[in-house]
């Protein structure tokens, strides 16, 4: 069943709210423009995920550190986060 859903998932990722910037290695996420001022003030980021998604967020953590996007960034396993 999941394999049959792949074309629709790819279509959603490319067309529903996100756009690949032509000729640039960038993605523009739709709907965030109205929050731009608030988002630019974010200095710390904690990413929470489980399983395979956790490994993906570890990779994002490494990339964002290299880019110097945040003063503090950490990836955690979601079950380790307490309120």
Helices and strands as residue ranges (DSSP letters): H 2-15, E 18-20, E 27-29, G 33-35, H 36-40, E 44-49, H 52-67, E 72-77, G 78-80
